[in-house]
Amino acid sequence: MSDEPQTENPMIAALLRERESLVQRGLTDRVKQVDEQLKHHGYKKPTGSAKKEAAAAPQPPATEQQAEAPKGRQQPPAATT
């Protein structure tokens, strides 16, 4: 996955994954606590240009069906005509 934290420090990588999860769940107070721990461990937020480059990266076109079924689900049978 390209969204994985890019760091060699396992503690910072774990904190970044935790932070992302907390942001998705809307737990802003806990995000602030994780940010403090990241700062304590010497992590510096990436510059705005790195975020712009990631956002500008070409996205694969959406298809009608996914290439693979999600885990635990079967893919629907192929349509025959």
C-alpha positions, 0 to 999 in steps of 0.5 A: 500500500502506498498509504503506509507510513514511510519511516524506519522507526517502528514506534513512529510507524505504529503511531502514524497508523493509529493516528490515521485510524483515529482521524477516520473515526473522528476522535480528535482529542485522541489524535492530539495525544498521538500527535504529542507522542509523534513529536516526542519521538522526533517525527516531523510532519511532511511538507505541504508539497509532499501532500500535493504530489500524493494528491496529484498522483494519477488514480486508476480508473474505476471499473464496474466490478472490482478485480478481486472480491473483498475478503470473505466474500465471493465474486459474482459469477461472470455474466454470460450472453 
